[in-house]
């Protein structure tokens, strides 16, 4: 596809303005700021990744340590040798015990 830039006045002027502009800032890329921004971006991504990994590890530890009602009943049966009956209104007592521990 052949495009004659000079046939379209607006396009030709736009190119000339960009090439012959006195503002060097428009043509130059500030590599120092770009490097700082990219390093900050990489650091924030790394921090976010570390935070997610820490949350996953904490969740695994929390699940491994806490006991639900059936596990508490089994543990108490093993400990005292008698079955423990839990009433439905006391069903959340295991979570309160785990929260205090």
C-alpha positions as CSV (number, residue, x, y, z in Angstrom):
1,X,0.0,0.0,0.0
2,X,1.5,3.3,-1.1
3,X,0.7,6.4,0.8
4,X,1.9,9.8,-0.3
5,X,2.3,11.9,2.8
6,X,2.6,15.2,0.9
7,X,-0.8,14.7,-0.7
8,X,-2.5,15.1,2.6
9,X,-1.5,18.4,4.0
10,X,-2.6,17.7,7.6
11,X,-0.5,14.6,7.8
12,X,2.5,16.2,6.4
13,X,2.3,19.2,8.8
14,X,1.8,16.9,11.8
15,X,5.0,15.0,10.9
16,X,6.9,18.3,10.4
17,X,5.7,19.7,13.6
18,X,6.9,16.7,15.5
19,X,10.3,16.5,13.8
20,X,11.1,20.2,13.9
21,X,9.6,21.1,17.2
22,X,11.7,23.2,19.6
23,X,10.4,21.1,22.5
24,X,13.0,18.3,22.9
25,X,11.0,16.9,25.8
26,X,8.3,15.6,23.3
27,X,10.9,13.6,21.3
28,X,13.0,12.3,24.2
29,X,12.1,9.5,26.5
30,X,13.0,10.2,30.1
31,X,14.7,6.9,30.8
32,X,15.5,7.8,34.4
33,X,11.8,8.3,35.3
34,X,10.8,5.2,33.2
35,X,13.4,3.1,35.2
36,X,12.1,4.4,38.5
37,X,8.5,3.8,37.6
38,X,9.3,0.3,36.3
39,X,11.2,-0.6,39.4
40,X,8.4,0.8,41.6
41,X,5.9,-1.2,39.6
42,X,8.0,-4.4,39.9
43,X,8.4,-3.8,43.7
44,X,4.6,-3.3,44.1
45,X,3.9,-6.5,42.2
46,X,6.5,-8.4,44.3
47,X,5.0,-7.0,47.5
48,X,1.5,-8.0,46.4
49,X,2.8,-11.5,45.5
50,X,4.4,-11.8,48.9
51,X,1.2,-10.7,50.6
52,X,-0.9,-13.2,48.8
53,X,1.6,-16.0,49.6
54,X,1.6,-14.9,53.3
55,X,-2.2,-15.0,53.3
56,X,-2.3,-18.5,51.8
57,X,0.2,-19.8,54.4
58,X,-1.8,-18.2,57.3
59,X,-5.0,-19.7,56.0
60,X,-3.4,-23.2,55.8
61,X,-2.1,-22.8,59.4
62,X,-5.5,-21.6,60.6
63,X,-7.2,-24.6,58.9
64,X,-4.6,-27.0,60.3
65,X,-4.9,-25.7,63.9
66,X,-8.7,-25.1,64.3
67,X,-11.1,-27.9,65.1
68,X,-14.8,-28.2,64.1
69,X,-17.4,-29.6,66.5
70,X,-17.0,-33.2,65.2
71,X,-13.3,-33.1,65.7
72,X,-13.7,-31.7,69.3
73,X,-16.2,-34.5,70.1
74,X,-13.8,-37.1,68.8
75,X,-10.9,-35.6,70.7
76,X,-12.9,-35.5,74.0
77,X,-14.2,-39.1,73.4
78,X,-10.6,-40.2,73.0
79,X,-9.5,-38.2,76.0
80,X,-12.2,-39.1,78.6
81,X,-13.6,-42.2,77.0
82,X,-17.2,-41.0,77.0
83,X,-19.3,-39.6,74.2
84,X,-20.0,-35.9,74.4
85,X,-23.3,-34.6,73.1
86,X,-23.5,-31.1,71.7
87,X,-26.8,-29.3,71.7
88,X,-27.6,-27.4,68.5
89,X,-27.6,-24.0,70.4
90,X,-24.1,-24.7,71.5
91,X,-22.9,-25.6,68.0
92,X,-20.7,-22.5,67.7
93,X,-18.9,-23.2,71.0
94,X,-16.0,-24.8,69.1
95,X,-15.3,-21.7,67.1
96,X,-15.3,-19.6,70.3
97,X,-12.9,-22.0,72.0
98,X,-10.6,-21.9,68.9
99,X,-10.8,-18.2,68.8
100,X,-9.7,-17.9,72.5
101,X,-6.9,-20.4,72.1
